[in-house]
Amino acid sequence: MRERLLALAERRAQLSARAQAERASLTSLLAPADAAANLAASVIRVARNVIDQAARHPLLTVAGVALLAALRPRRALVWLGKGWSLWRLYRGARGLWLRFVAPSANGPAGAPRQPW
């Protein structure tokens, strides 16, 4: 009877270790999806904030639409492209800064960073 209990305890320890390893593996596999979900949540939050601000300040919303119409859609698209390029330049420079220049300010080298 004692041998059976020892065998069961050993099997339980093996299963527990296996479950812990599977949890760690699953966590590392889901980390990119978690970052993407955080990014999507922040985009939704910003969109809701923009919509709320537009509802609170209808005169500014109308002025923005009038400005877009005055600049003509093609010119507005050009400015949108320039803004997107500047945003990507900022993101790249910030990534390099965080990776090479300021690693001690952000904690250890392998520490997770903000997705934006």
C-alpha positions in Angstrom: 0.0 0.0 0.0 2.8 2.4 0.9 4.5 1.7 -2.5 1.3 2.7 -4.3 1.1 5.9 -2.3 4.7 6.7 -3.2 4.1 6.0 -6.8 1.0 8.2 -6.8 2.9 11.1 -5.1 5.7 10.8 -7.7 3.2 10.8 -10.5 1.5 13.8 -9.0 4.8 15.7 -8.8 5.6 14.8 -12.4 2.2 16.1 -13.6 2.5 19.2 -11.6 5.9 20.0 -13.1 4.5 19.3 -16.6 1.5 21.6 -16.0 3.9 24.4 -14.8 6.0 24.0 -17.9 3.0 24.1 -20.1 1.7 27.2 -18.4 5.1 28.9 -19.0 5.1 27.8 -22.6 1.6 29.1 -23.2 2.5 32.4 -21.5 5.4 33.0 -23.8 3.3 32.0 -26.9 0.5 34.4 -25.9 2.8 37.4 -25.1 2.6 38.8 -28.7 -1.1 38.4 -28.8 -1.3 40.2 -25.4 0.7 43.1 -26.8 -1.6 43.3 -29.8 -4.7 43.2 -27.6 -3.3 46.1 -25.5 -2.6 48.1 -28.7 -6.1 47.4 -30.0 -7.6 48.4 -26.6 -5.6 51.7 -26.6 -6.7 52.5 -30.2 -10.3 51.9 -29.2 -9.9 54.1 -26.1 -8.5 56.9 -28.3 -11.2 56.5 -30.8 -13.9 56.7 -28.1 -12.2 59.8 -26.6 -12.1 61.5 -30.0 -15.8 60.7 -30.6 -16.6 62.0 -27.1 -14.7 65.2 -27.7 -16.4 65.7 -31.1 -19.8 65.3 -29.4 -18.8 67.8 -26.6 -17.4 70.4 -29.0 -19.5 70.3 -32.2 -18.2 73.7 -33.4 -14.7 72.5 -33.4 -15.8 69.3 -35.3 -17.5 71.4 -37.9 -14.4 73.7 -38.2 -12.2 70.6 -38.7 -14.4 69.3 -41.4 -14.5 72.7 -43.0 -10.7 72.9 -42.9 -10.4 69.5 -44.5 -12.8 70.6 -47.2 -10.9 73.9 -47.7 -7.5 72.1 -47.9 -9.1 69.7 -50.4 -9.0 66.0 -49.8 -5.8 65.4 -51.8 -3.8 67.9 -49.8 -5.3 66.5 -46.6 -4.1 63.0 -47.6 -0.6 64.4 -48.3 -0.5 65.9 -44.8 -1.8 62.6 -43.4 1.0 60.8 -45.1 3.6 63.3 -43.8 2.2 62.9 -40.3 2.3 59.1 -40.6 5.9 59.3 -41.7 6.8 61.5 -38.8 5.1 59.1 -36.4 7.0 56.1 -37.7 10.3 58.1 -37.5 9.5 58.9 -33.9 8.6 55.3 -33.1 11.9 54.1 -34.6 14.0 56.6 -32.9 12.3 55.9 -29.6 12.9 52.2 -30.0 16.6 52.7 -30.7 16.8 55.1 -27.7 15.1 52.5 -25.4 17.2 49.7 -26.7 20.7 51.2 -26.8 20.9 54.5 -25.0 18.7 54.2 -21.9 18.5 50.5 -20.9 19.3 51.2 -17.3 16.4 53.6 -17.0 13.9 51.0 -18.2 15.0 48.2 -15.9 16.9 45.0 -17.0 17.6 44.4 -20.7 15.0 41.6 -21.0 12.3 43.6 -19.3 9.1 44.0 -21.4 8.5 47.4 -22.9 5.4 49.3 -23.8 4.1 48.3 -27.3 3.8 52.0 -28.3 
